[in-house]
Amino acid sequence: MISSTAGLYGQPFTVSYTAAKHGVVGVATCMANELAEYNIRVNTIHPTGVKTDMVTEPDLQSIIASKAETLGPVFMNSINFPGGFMEPEDVSSVVAFLASDESRTMTGSQVRVDLGKLNR
């Protein structure tokens, strides 16, 4: 299941989005427990900003810039990635890994694809 870094911390200015992404974690954890007896694995992926319409939307960027100077750094990544956002393919490669036999020992895992964002 795809969540977001917002599913692992209290991302400001996005309370509904953040609550929904936390919900994904709860559902996945329950499903991992319930489906384990059938050898069905359930994990969550938590990407930081991915180059999509959502992150390039001017409204979100202006809210971040104008609302609270002190909260701006919570949107920053540790790794300085070109343009500040990952490509969708950066996340889909993790999806492919989790769907493969290489991850057969993983269930209930929360996989961060966050450029170090949550290391702060």
All heavy atoms as an XYZ file, in Angstrom:
893
protein
N       0.850     -1.177      0.000
C       0.000      0.000      0.000
C       0.892      1.235      0.000
O       1.911      1.256      0.665
C      -0.882      0.003      1.246
C      -1.874     -1.123      1.307
S      -2.912     -0.952      2.785
C      -3.952     -2.357      2.559
N       0.460      2.252     -0.754
C       1.232      3.493     -0.830
C       0.672      4.489      0.170
O      -0.506      4.849      0.128
C       1.183      4.105     -2.239
C       1.640      3.102     -3.303
C       2.018      5.390     -2.290
C       3.084      2.715     -3.252
N       1.514      4.944      1.061
C       1.163      5.987      2.004
C       1.964      7.228      1.604
O       1.937      7.631      0.450
C       1.462      5.531      3.446
O       1.119      6.522      4.379
N       2.691      7.777      2.533
C       3.469      8.990      2.323
C       4.328      9.183      3.557
O       4.048      8.584      4.604
C       2.508     10.178      2.161
O       3.183     11.409      2.312
N       5.325     10.042      3.465
C       6.027     10.397      4.695
C       5.039     11.026      5.671
O       5.192     10.904      6.882
C       7.203     11.370      4.435
O       6.738     12.495      3.697
C       8.331     10.673      3.688
N       3.994     11.647      5.151
C       2.955     12.240      6.008
C       2.225     11.183      6.830
O       1.591     11.505      7.830
C       1.947     13.014      5.166
N       2.326      9.918      6.438
C       1.730      8.837      7.206
C       2.563      8.415      8.394
O       2.143      7.577      9.185
N       3.741      9.028      8.546
C       4.638      8.681      9.643
C       4.966      9.856     10.551
O       5.696      9.694     11.528
C       5.939      8.078      9.081
C       5.771      6.783      8.282
C       7.104      6.360      7.679
C       5.198      5.678      9.155
N       4.482     11.054     10.206
C       4.698     12.211     11.083
C       3.564     13.201     10.849
O       2.755     13.036      9.955
C       6.077     12.837     10.858
C       6.183     13.803      9.693
C       6.373     15.167      9.917
C       6.120     13.371      8.374
C       6.486     16.054      8.870
C       6.234     14.248      7.317
C       6.413     15.588      7.573
O       6.528     16.475      6.533
N       3.471     14.210     11.664
C       2.400     15.194     11.551
C       2.754     16.301     10.582
O       3.208     17.370     10.981
N       2.523     16.063      9.308
C       2.865     17.047      8.275
C       1.940     18.255      8.374
O       0.734     18.116      8.261
C       2.758     16.405      6.891
C       3.105     17.353      5.757
C       3.158     16.616      4.449
O       4.091     15.878      4.194
N       2.157     16.805      3.616
N       2.488     19.442      8.594
C       1.639     20.624      8.760
C       0.892     21.014      7.483
O       1.326     20.697      6.378
C       2.617     21.729      9.165
C       3.971     21.226      8.856
C       3.897     19.741      8.724
N      -0.224     21.683      7.668
C      -1.046     22.265      6.601
C      -1.773     21.239      5.746
O      -2.357     21.587      4.725
C      -0.230     23.195      5.685
C       0.633     24.163      6.422
C       1.998     24.177      6.223
C       0.089     25.052      7.331
C       2.809     25.064      6.905
C       0.886     25.946      8.020
C       2.255     25.954      7.812
N      -1.720     19.963      6.127
C      -2.341     18.915      5.322
C      -3.051     17.903      6.220
O      -2.898     16.695      6.045
C      -1.285     18.179      4.471
O      -0.334     17.559      5.351
C      -0.563     19.113      3.517
N      -3.841     18.390      7.166
C      -4.391     17.502      8.199
C      -5.221     16.362      7.616
O      -5.083     15.215      8.056
C      -5.173     18.302      9.269
C      -6.445     18.898      8.711
C      -5.480     17.423     10.474
N      -6.058     16.616      6.646
C      -6.881     15.538      6.072
C      -6.021     14.517      5.344
O      -6.207     13.307      5.501
C      -7.916     16.120      5.101
O      -8.784     16.985      5.793
N      -5.081     15.003      4.557
C      -4.164     14.130      3.826
C      -3.345     13.293      4.808
O      -3.212     12.075      4.656
C      -3.248     14.990      2.949
C      -2.201     14.223      2.188
C      -2.508     13.570      1.000
C      -0.885     14.163      2.638
C      -1.546     12.878      0.282
C       0.090     13.475      1.936
C      -0.255     12.835      0.760
O       0.704     12.146      0.057
N      -2.809     13.953      5.839
C      -1.987     13.273      6.824
C      -2.782     12.213      7.577
O      -2.308     11.096      7.789
C      -1.356     14.295      7.792
O      -0.496     15.160      7.024
C      -0.549     13.630      8.878
N      -4.004     12.538      7.968
C      -4.850     11.565      8.666
C      -5.128     10.357      7.777
O      -5.084      9.207      8.234
C      -6.154     12.222      9.104
N      -5.405     10.596      6.509
C      -5.673      9.498      5.577
C      -4.447      8.609      5.418
O      -4.563      7.373      5.386
C      -6.110     10.048      4.226
N      -3.273      9.210      5.326
C      -2.046      8.431      5.142
C      -1.695      7.648      6.407
O      -1.165      6.543      6.332
C      -0.887      9.327      4.704
C      -1.103      9.937      3.319
C      -1.340      8.874      2.258
C      -1.468      9.445      0.871
N      -1.609      8.422     -0.152
N      -1.987      8.203      7.594
C      -1.831      7.432      8.826
C      -2.805      6.250      8.826
O      -2.485      5.164      9.311
C      -2.075      8.312     10.057
C      -0.865      9.028     10.530
N      -0.372     10.172      9.938
C      -0.038      8.764     11.558
C       0.697     10.586     10.578
N       0.926      9.741     11.582
N      -4.002      6.462      8.290
C      -4.987      5.387      8.186
C      -4.502      4.243      7.328
O      -4.779      3.066      7.629
N      -3.770      4.542      6.262
C      -3.211      3.500      5.399
C      -2.294      2.595      6.221
O      -2.326      1.366      6.088
C      -2.451      4.113      4.195
C      -1.663      3.057      3.437
C      -3.417      4.832      3.269
N      -1.509      3.189      7.104
C      -0.597      2.411      7.943
C      -1.390      1.477      8.863
O      -1.062      0.300      9.011
C       0.325      3.335      8.771
C       1.178      2.528      9.741
C       1.204      4.162      7.850
N      -2.447      1.993      9.466
C      -3.271      1.173     10.346
C      -3.930      0.019      9.623
O      -3.930     -1.126     10.107
N      -4.490      0.281      8.458
C      -5.130     -0.768      7.669
C      -4.089     -1.816      7.266
O      -4.320     -3.024      7.388
C      -5.830     -0.178      6.424
C      -6.261     -1.278      5.464
C      -7.020      0.675      6.842
N      -2.937     -1.378      6.801
C      -1.904     -2.312      6.355
C      -1.408     -3.177      7.504
O      -1.194     -4.385      7.330
C      -0.740     -1.546      5.724
N      -1.231     -2.594      8.664
C      -0.767     -3.359      9.818
C      -1.781     -4.436     10.197
O      -1.423     -5.597     10.450
C      -0.484     -2.433     11.009
O       0.474     -1.446     10.603
C       0.073     -3.199     12.194
N      -3.045     -4.062     10.238
C      -4.097     -5.041     10.532
C      -4.132     -6.140      9.476
O      -4.225     -7.330      9.808
C      -5.462     -4.357     10.609
S      -5.667     -3.342     12.080
N      -4.065     -5.751      8.213
C      -4.130     -6.735      7.133
C      -2.910     -7.654      7.148
O      -3.021     -8.852      6.870
C      -4.263     -6.044      5.773
C      -5.545     -5.245      5.608
S      -7.048     -6.175      5.934
C      -7.012     -7.351      4.610
N      -1.738     -7.114      7.487
C      -0.534     -7.945      7.577
C      -0.731     -9.023      8.633
O      -0.360    -10.195      8.423
C       0.691     -7.090      7.900
N      -1.328     -8.657      9.763
C      -1.578     -9.640     10.820
C      -2.627    -10.659     10.396
O      -2.463    -11.859     10.605
C      -2.024     -8.946     12.105
C      -0.887     -8.212     12.774
O       0.253     -8.645     12.720
N      -1.192     -7.092     13.389
N      -3.708    -10.200      9.808
C      -4.810    -11.084      9.447
C      -4.470    -12.022      8.292
O      -4.961    -13.151      8.238
C      -6.051    -10.267      9.081
C      -6.665     -9.533     10.259
C      -7.853     -8.672      9.865
O      -8.442     -8.893      8.782
O      -8.189     -7.768     10.647
N      -3.657    -11.566      7.365
C      -3.386    -12.356      6.159
C      -2.111    -13.188      6.224
O      -1.846    -13.987      5.329
C      -3.347    -11.428      4.944
C      -4.668    -10.694      4.659
C      -4.485     -9.677      3.553
C      -5.775    -11.688      4.328
N      -1.344    -13.030      7.282
C      -0.069    -13.747      7.399
C      -0.259    -15.259      7.349
O       0.559    -15.971      6.751
C       0.648    -13.339      8.685
N      -1.333    -15.757      7.934
C      -1.538    -17.210      7.936
C      -1.712    -17.775      6.529
O      -1.542    -18.968      6.302
C      -2.732    -17.596      8.814
C      -4.075    -17.185      8.268
C      -5.235    -17.667      9.143
O      -5.443    -18.899      9.243
O      -5.918    -16.801      9.712
N      -2.031    -16.910      5.569
C      -2.185    -17.315      4.167
C      -0.943    -16.969      3.334
O      -0.974    -17.046      2.106
C      -3.415    -16.643      3.548
C      -4.675    -16.887      4.346
C      -5.226    -15.871      5.121
C      -5.295    -18.136      4.341
C      -6.382    -16.086      5.864
C      -6.448    -18.363      5.080
C      -6.978    -17.331      5.844
O      -8.118    -17.550      6.583
N       0.134    -16.575      4.012
C       1.379    -16.154      3.357
C       1.184    -14.967      2.421
O       1.852    -14.849      1.399
C       2.044    -17.329      2.629
C       2.576    -18.356      3.593
O       3.105    -18.005      4.652
N       2.408    -19.617      3.260
N       0.227    -14.113      2.775
C       0.028    -12.865      2.032
C       0.721    -11.759      2.822
O       0.473    -11.577      4.010
C      -1.472    -12.560      1.853
C      -2.125    -13.652      1.000
C      -1.664    -11.172      1.233
C      -3.637    -13.559      0.918
N       1.602    -11.066      2.121
C       2.369     -9.999      2.758
C       1.745     -8.640      2.464
O       1.268     -8.408      1.358
C       3.813    -10.022      2.241
C       4.514    -11.326      2.564
C       5.898    -11.423      1.954
N       5.822    -11.575      0.498
C       6.324    -10.711     -0.374
N       6.951     -9.633      0.021
N       6.217    -10.932     -1.671
N       1.743     -7.773      3.456
C       1.208     -6.426      3.295
C       2.210     -5.450      3.898
O       2.566     -5.556      5.071
C      -0.167     -6.268      3.999
C      -0.722     -4.872      3.768
C      -1.144     -7.338      3.525
N       2.675     -4.512      3.094
C       3.641     -3.506      3.526
C       3.186     -2.133      3.053
O       2.345     -2.031      2.162
C       5.023     -3.826      2.932
C       5.539     -5.171      3.395
O       5.901     -5.335      4.539
N       5.553     -6.141      2.489
N       3.746     -1.109      3.653
C       3.454      0.254      3.198
C       4.735      0.905      2.686
O       5.831      0.619      3.158
C       2.857      1.129      4.321
O       3.730      1.124      5.459
C       1.484      0.643      4.727
N       4.546      1.776      1.715
C       5.645      2.558      1.145
C       5.353      4.022      1.459
O       4.225      4.497      1.297
C       5.746      2.327     -0.373
C       6.056      0.850     -0.648
C       6.806      3.242     -0.991
C       6.036      0.485     -2.115
N       6.397      4.727      1.904
C       6.245      6.108      2.364
C       7.191      7.035      1.610
O       8.286      7.358      2.084
C       6.514      6.175      3.874
C       5.580      5.321      4.644
N       4.387      5.796      5.125
C       5.627      4.007      4.973
C       3.748      4.818      5.733
N       4.470      3.718      5.645
N       6.759      7.480      0.415
C       7.623      8.392     -0.346
C       7.526      9.833      0.149
O       6.499     10.256      0.688
C       7.084      8.281     -1.774
C       5.681      7.807     -1.635
C       5.589      7.060     -0.339
N       8.604     10.539     -0.046
C       8.590     11.992      0.127
C       8.012     12.567     -1.169
O       7.403     11.849     -1.948
C      10.016     12.512      0.431
O       9.942     13.896      0.817
C      10.960     12.351     -0.737
N       8.191     13.840     -1.427
C       7.608     14.466     -2.612
C       7.986     13.789     -3.916
O       9.162     13.578     -4.201
N       6.976     13.432     -4.679
C       7.162     12.823     -5.995
C       6.631     13.815     -7.022
O       5.590     14.433     -6.814
C       6.402     11.474     -6.096
C       6.560     10.870     -7.481
C       6.892     10.513     -5.027
N       7.352     13.953     -8.115
C       6.987     14.930     -9.141
C       5.640     14.565     -9.769
O       5.558     13.823    -10.741
C       8.076     15.009    -10.205
C       8.012     16.273    -11.031
C       9.110     16.316    -12.079
C      10.460     16.359    -11.400
N      11.558     16.394    -12.386
N       4.567     15.088     -9.167
C       3.205     14.890     -9.651
C       2.489     16.232     -9.577
O       3.043     17.214     -9.082
C       2.430     13.874     -8.780
O       2.296     14.417     -7.466
C       3.134     12.529     -8.732
N       1.253     16.273    -10.028
C       0.487     17.521     -9.964
C       0.331     18.023     -8.539
O       0.293     19.221     -8.297
C      -0.900     17.332    -10.589
C      -0.835     17.126    -12.090
O       0.208     17.465    -12.698
O      -1.815     16.626    -12.660
N       0.240     17.108     -7.576
C       0.032     17.530     -6.189
C       1.180     18.384     -5.661
O       0.949     19.429     -5.059
C      -0.141     16.318     -5.281
C      -0.410     16.713     -3.855
S      -0.531     15.241     -2.840
C      -0.287     15.967     -1.247
N       2.408     17.958     -5.872
C       3.532     18.700     -5.291
C       3.894     19.934     -6.089
O       4.581     20.814     -5.581
C       4.794     17.824     -5.106
C       4.525     16.704     -4.136
C       5.335     17.327     -6.409
N       3.468     20.017     -7.318
C       3.782     21.199     -8.116
C       2.629     22.192     -8.116
O       2.713     23.235     -8.756
C       4.149     20.800     -9.561
O       3.065     20.048    -10.120
C       5.415     19.956     -9.583
N       1.581     21.870     -7.370
C       0.422     22.763     -7.292
C       0.824     24.052     -6.575
O       1.340     24.018     -5.455
C      -0.692     22.059     -6.509
C      -1.961     22.848     -6.435
C      -3.043     22.065     -5.694
O      -3.237     20.873     -5.983
O      -3.671     22.679     -4.830
N       0.606     25.204     -7.180
C       1.035     26.470     -6.585
C       0.407     26.741     -5.216
O       1.050     27.325     -4.351
C       0.595     27.530     -7.589
C       0.308     26.807     -8.853
C       0.009     25.387     -8.486
N      -0.816     26.323     -4.994
C      -1.461     26.596     -3.710
C      -0.693     25.996     -2.551
O      -0.465     26.641     -1.532
C      -2.901     26.075     -3.700
C      -3.822     26.893     -4.582
O      -3.430     28.026     -4.973
O      -4.916     26.415     -4.883
N      -0.277     24.740     -2.668
C       0.456     24.092     -1.588
C       1.789     24.786     -1.356
O       2.166     25.058     -0.211
C       0.678     22.608     -1.891
C       1.435     21.818     -0.823
C       0.710     21.872      0.517
C       1.637     20.383     -1.272
N       2.492     25.102     -2.420
C       3.783     25.772     -2.280
C       3.634     27.147     -1.617
O       4.433     27.525     -0.770
C       4.468     25.902     -3.646
C       4.802     24.587     -4.298
C       5.702     23.710     -3.450
O       6.619     24.172     -2.796
N       5.423     22.419     -3.445
N       2.595     27.894     -1.985
C       2.416     29.218     -1.392
C       2.006     29.121      0.075
O       2.401     29.944      0.893
C       1.394     30.041     -2.179
O       0.116     29.450     -2.113
N       1.223     28.112      0.430
C       0.851     27.916      1.837
C       2.105     27.633      2.660
O       2.321     28.225      3.716
C      -0.170     26.763      1.986
C      -1.523     27.187      1.439
C      -0.288     26.330      3.448
C      -2.529     26.060      1.318
N       2.936     26.746      2.162
C       4.166     26.393      2.884
C       5.047     27.628      3.048
O       5.581     27.884      4.127
C       4.926     25.274      2.153
C       4.115     23.984      2.206
C       6.312     25.067      2.753
C       4.604     22.910      1.265
N       5.184     28.401      1.989
C       6.058     29.571      2.017
C       5.521     30.690      2.909
O       6.289     31.405      3.546
C       6.260     30.092      0.608
N       4.209     30.838      2.990
C       3.658     32.002      3.677
C       3.172     31.753      5.100
O       3.071     32.691      5.874
C       2.489     32.566      2.867
O       1.406     31.649      2.872
N       2.863     30.541      5.463
C       2.220     30.284      6.750
C       3.163     30.298      7.939
O       2.849     30.870      8.964
C       1.461     28.947      6.727
C       0.249     28.972      5.857
C      -0.843     29.785      6.500
C      -2.094     29.733      5.659
N      -3.171     30.501      6.176
N       4.250     29.603      7.848
C       5.112     29.484      9.018
C       6.551     29.207      8.615
O       6.880     28.118      8.179
C       4.600     28.367      9.924
N       7.386     30.204      8.776
C       8.802     30.049      8.453
C       9.424     28.894      9.223
O      10.235     28.152      8.705
C       9.566     31.321      8.821
C       9.681     32.316      7.718
C      10.512     33.509      8.172
O      11.491     33.341      8.915
O      10.153     34.615      7.771
N       9.031     28.754     10.475
C       9.641     27.725     11.322
C       9.267     26.314     10.910
O       9.962     25.367     11.242
C       9.246     27.923     12.798
O       7.820     27.883     12.895
C       9.750     29.248     13.315
N       8.151     26.136     10.191
C       7.729     24.806      9.783
C       8.245     24.420      8.398
O       8.184     23.254      8.032
C       6.202     24.688      9.811
C       5.581     24.693     11.203
C       4.059     24.679     11.103
C       6.063     23.514     12.028
N       8.756     25.366      7.648
C       9.262     25.077      6.310
C      10.256     23.931      6.260
O      10.172     23.072      5.373
N      11.210     23.858      7.215
C      12.197     22.766      7.159
C      11.613     21.360      7.261
O      12.249     20.414      6.820
C      13.105     23.064      8.360
C      13.001     24.550      8.530
C      11.566     24.873      8.178
N      10.414     21.182      7.801
C       9.862     19.827      7.882
C       9.524     19.281      6.501
O       9.298     18.088      6.358
C       8.626     19.709      8.811
C       8.947     20.152     10.208
C       7.432     20.421      8.262
N       9.503     20.136      5.504
C       9.247     19.698      4.140
C      10.538     19.396      3.382
O      10.501     18.956      2.244
C       8.440     20.758      3.375
C       7.020     20.871      3.844
C       6.666     21.788      4.816
C       6.034     20.038      3.321
C       5.351     21.880      5.253
C       4.723     20.122      3.759
C       4.378     21.045      4.731
N      11.686     19.618      4.014
C      12.970     19.440      3.342
C      13.464     18.005      3.460
O      13.212     17.329      4.449
C      13.998     20.401      3.944
C      13.672     21.860      3.700
S      14.785     22.984      4.573
C      16.337     22.547      3.849
N      14.192     17.557      2.434
C      14.813     16.239      2.431
C      16.277     16.376      2.832
O      16.883     17.424      2.645
C      14.731     15.627      1.029
C      13.315     15.516      0.539
O      12.420     15.116      1.273
N      13.087     15.879     -0.713
N      16.857     15.311      3.383
C      18.281     15.330      3.719
C      19.142     15.259      2.461
O      20.153     15.939      2.360
C      18.634     14.148      4.631
O      18.011     14.300      5.868
N      18.741     14.402      1.525
C      19.485     14.274      0.272
C      18.982     15.345     -0.685
O      17.781     15.474     -0.913
C      19.287     12.872     -0.348
C      19.863     11.810      0.579
C      19.916     12.796     -1.732
C      19.578     10.392      0.131
N      19.901     16.117     -1.223
C      19.549     17.184     -2.159
C      19.337     16.572     -3.537
O      20.276     16.349     -4.288
C      20.643     18.247     -2.189
C      20.237     19.457     -2.994
O      19.071     19.621     -3.358
N      21.194     20.309     -3.273
N      18.084     16.288     -3.857
C      17.731     15.634     -5.109
C      17.462     16.698     -6.169
O      16.887     17.743     -5.850
C      16.475     14.783     -4.878
C      16.395     13.538     -5.695
C      17.313     12.523     -5.517
C      15.396     13.362     -6.621
C      17.241     11.353     -6.246
C      15.307     12.205     -7.369
C      16.237     11.189     -7.172
N      17.839     16.476     -7.422
C      17.588     17.476     -8.470
C      16.108     17.873     -8.532
O      15.241     17.020     -8.649
C      18.017     16.764     -9.756
C      18.949     15.690     -9.314
C      18.497     15.285     -7.935
N      15.845     19.152     -8.391
C      14.476     19.648     -8.440
C      13.714     19.463     -7.141
O      12.592     19.927     -6.997
N      14.298     18.749     -6.178
C      13.669     18.556     -4.882
C      12.631     17.449     -4.819
O      12.155     17.114     -3.743
N      12.256     16.891     -5.957
C      11.222     15.858     -5.986
C      11.730     14.619     -6.705
O      12.499     14.708     -7.659
C       9.968     16.360     -6.714
C       9.351     17.557     -6.065
C       9.433     18.796     -6.658
C       8.685     17.438     -4.854
C       8.863     19.913     -6.055
C       8.114     18.538     -4.243
C       8.207     19.779     -4.846
N      11.255     13.464     -6.245
C      11.595     12.211     -6.908
C      10.699     12.027     -8.130
O       9.657     12.654     -8.246
C      11.365     11.029     -5.956
C      12.229     11.049     -4.731
S      12.039      9.573     -3.705
C      10.295      9.582     -3.318
N      11.107     11.122     -8.984
C      10.295     10.721    -10.129
C       9.392      9.565     -9.692
O       9.751      8.805     -8.788
C      11.181     10.266    -11.286
C      12.063     11.358    -11.865
C      11.264     12.445    -12.575
O      10.153     12.161    -13.062
O      11.775     13.577    -12.644
N       8.232      9.393    -10.316
C       7.365      8.257     -9.983
C       8.097      6.914    -10.059
O       7.830      6.005     -9.270
C       6.243      8.351    -11.011
C       6.172      9.807    -11.359
C       7.606     10.291    -11.310
N       9.047      6.786    -10.969
C       9.804      5.546    -11.125
C      10.638      5.208     -9.882
O      10.936      4.042     -9.627
C      10.723      5.617    -12.358
C       9.988      5.718    -13.674
C       9.465      7.130    -13.995
O       9.864      8.110    -13.326
O       8.634      7.224    -14.915
N      11.014      6.233     -9.117
C      11.769      5.990     -7.894
C      10.933      5.217     -6.880
O      11.455      4.449     -6.076
C      12.250      7.305     -7.279
C      13.225      8.039     -8.176
O      14.110      7.371     -8.760
O      13.113      9.268     -8.298
N       9.642      5.412     -6.909
C       8.733      4.705     -6.006
C       8.336      3.357     -6.606
O       8.285      2.340     -5.900
C       7.487      5.559     -5.697
C       6.528      4.812     -4.789
C       7.891      6.892     -5.080
N       8.082      3.324     -7.909
C       7.629      2.070     -8.523
C       8.690      0.975     -8.438
O       8.355     -0.207     -8.374
C       7.177      2.289     -9.965
O       8.244      2.726    -10.772
N       9.967      1.341     -8.385
C      11.003      0.312     -8.231
C      10.926     -0.346     -6.853
O      11.197     -1.538     -6.708
C      12.395      0.889     -8.488
O      12.702      1.880     -7.526
N      10.502      0.403     -5.845
C      10.317     -0.172     -4.510
C       9.076     -1.061     -4.498
O       9.069     -2.124     -3.872
C      10.238      0.937     -3.438
C       9.971      0.349     -2.064
C      11.521      1.758     -3.428
N       8.038     -0.649     -5.204
C       6.838     -1.489     -5.344
C       7.220     -2.824     -5.977
O       6.818     -3.898     -5.493
C       5.749     -0.779     -6.178
C       4.587     -1.715     -6.477
C       5.258      0.481     -5.473
N       8.019     -2.774     -7.029
C       8.442     -4.005     -7.703
C       9.243     -4.901     -6.757
O       9.060     -6.121     -6.740
C       9.262     -3.668     -8.947
N      10.107     -4.304     -5.962
C      10.868     -5.082     -4.992
C       9.937     -5.775     -3.998
O      10.074     -6.965     -3.721
C      11.866     -4.191     -4.240
C      12.423     -4.841     -3.005
C      13.340     -5.881     -3.099
C      12.019     -4.427     -1.740
C      13.842     -6.500     -1.953
C      12.512     -5.037     -0.601
C      13.426     -6.071     -0.709
N       8.971     -5.032     -3.452
C       8.066     -5.617     -2.460
C       7.157     -6.683     -3.059
O       6.700     -7.582     -2.353
C       7.235     -4.526     -1.780
C       8.007     -3.645     -0.799
C       7.113     -2.521     -0.279
C       8.579     -4.455      0.348
N       6.903     -6.600     -4.352
C       6.086     -7.615     -5.025
C       6.907     -8.851     -5.404
O       6.337     -9.882     -5.755
C       5.437     -7.026     -6.273
N       8.211     -8.754     -5.288
C       9.082     -9.864     -5.698
C       9.354    -10.828     -4.540
O       9.104    -10.518     -3.374
C      10.422     -9.305     -6.207
O      11.224     -8.877     -5.106
N       9.907    -11.974     -4.882
C      10.301    -12.951     -3.868
C      11.470    -12.459     -3.020
O      11.724    -12.999     -1.946
C      10.680    -14.277     -4.523
C       9.459    -15.043     -5.007
O       8.342    -14.754     -4.516
O       9.618    -15.918     -5.875
N      12.172    -11.455     -3.497
C      13.302    -10.909     -2.734
C      12.856    -10.312     -1.404
O      13.650    -10.200     -0.485
C      14.027     -9.850     -3.567
C      14.458    -10.372     -4.902
C      15.928    -10.222     -5.141
O      16.571     -9.416     -4.473
O      16.418    -10.937     -6.027
N      11.594     -9.950     -1.286
C      11.079     -9.368     -0.039
C      10.179    -10.355      0.701
O       9.370     -9.953      1.532
C      10.317     -8.079     -0.341
O       9.135     -8.365     -1.060
N      10.349    -11.633      0.443
C       9.443    -12.650      0.985
C       9.412    -12.689      2.512
O       8.478    -13.223      3.099
C       9.784    -14.018      0.422
C      11.094    -14.584      0.892
C      11.394    -15.918      0.224
N      12.688    -16.422      0.640
C      13.840    -16.121      0.058
N      13.854    -15.319     -0.993
N      14.977    -16.625      0.499
N      10.414    -12.121      3.164
C      10.449    -12.119      4.628
C       9.841    -10.859      5.236
O       9.850    -10.693      6.448
C      11.896    -12.256      5.138
O      12.658    -11.137      4.653
C      12.521    -13.557      4.659
N       9.308     -9.996      4.413
C       8.791     -8.706      4.897
C       7.270     -8.674      4.886
O       6.648     -8.905      3.861
C       9.322     -7.562      4.008
C      10.819     -7.417      4.016
S      11.403     -6.184      2.823
C      10.729     -4.687      3.522
N       6.697     -8.362      6.020
C       5.267     -8.056      6.091
C       5.050     -7.122      7.268
O       5.746     -7.206      8.280
C       4.379     -9.317      6.195
O       3.017     -8.936      5.962
C       4.492    -10.007      7.541
N       4.145     -6.197      7.111
C       3.912     -5.194      8.134
C       5.007     -4.143      8.191
O       5.080     -3.356      9.123
N       5.850     -4.115      7.173
C       6.961     -3.159      7.138
C       6.518     -1.817      6.595
O       5.640     -1.739      5.739
C       8.100     -3.697      6.261
O       8.618     -4.884      6.799
N       7.146     -0.782      7.094
C       6.922      0.579      6.611
C       8.202      1.023      5.920
O       9.186      1.350      6.575
C       6.567      1.501      7.783
C       5.309      1.069      8.486
C       5.088      1.800      9.791
O       5.863      2.647     10.197
N       4.014      1.461     10.463
N       8.181      0.997      4.596
C       9.380      1.266      3.811
C       9.419      2.749      3.443
O       8.567      3.244      2.711
C       9.416      0.375      2.547
C      10.682      0.638      1.745
C       9.301     -1.092      2.928
N      10.419      3.416      3.971
C      10.586      4.852      3.695
C      11.393      5.042      2.419
O      12.473      4.505      2.277
C      11.296      5.519      4.870
C      10.464      5.497      6.110
C      11.181      5.941      7.362
N      12.383      6.711      7.167
C      13.207      7.046      8.152
N      12.971      6.660      9.375
N      14.281      7.748      7.908
N      10.832      5.809      1.496
C      11.513      6.203      0.262
C      11.500      7.727      0.310
O      10.740      8.390     -0.376
C      10.769      5.662     -0.983
C      11.560      5.958     -2.251
C      10.507      4.173     -0.851
N      12.317      8.277      1.210
C      12.098      9.652      1.640
C      13.291     10.599      1.506
O      13.260     11.714      2.039
C      11.626      9.650      3.090
C      12.678      9.195      4.083
O      13.740      8.687      3.657
O      12.439      9.351      5.299
N      14.317     10.165      0.799
C      15.511     11.010      0.639
C      16.046     11.500      1.988
O      16.583     12.589      2.107
C      15.219     12.207     -0.284
C      14.848     11.885     -1.717
C      14.437     13.141     -2.484
C      15.987     11.180     -2.444
N      15.838     10.701      3.035
C      16.317     11.066      4.365
C      15.456     12.073      5.100
O      15.827     12.545      6.167
N      14.290     12.385      4.578
C      13.423     13.407      5.184
C      13.109     13.122      6.646
O      13.128     14.023      7.492
C      12.128     13.513      4.397
C      11.144     14.512      4.953
C       9.906     14.550      4.076
C       9.028     15.710      4.427
N       8.031     15.932      3.383
N      12.806     11.870      6.969
C      12.393     11.535      8.328
C      13.586     11.244      9.242
O      13.388     10.873     10.395
C      11.422     10.363      8.315
C      10.106     10.651      7.559
C       9.206      9.423      7.572
C       9.375     11.847      8.153
N      14.804     11.442      8.757
C      15.987     11.285      9.591
C      16.216     12.490     10.481
O      17.039     12.439     11.381
C      17.248     11.082      8.729
C      17.228      9.761      8.000
O      16.473      8.868      8.329
N      18.057      9.646      6.989
N      15.538     13.566     10.219
C      15.790     14.810     10.954
C      15.220     14.776     12.329
O      14.266     14.223     12.651
C      15.196     15.987     10.185
C      15.835     16.127      8.839
C      15.178     17.244      8.056
N      15.814     17.367      6.794
C      16.791     18.229      6.523
N      17.213     19.041      7.432
N      17.323     18.274      5.347
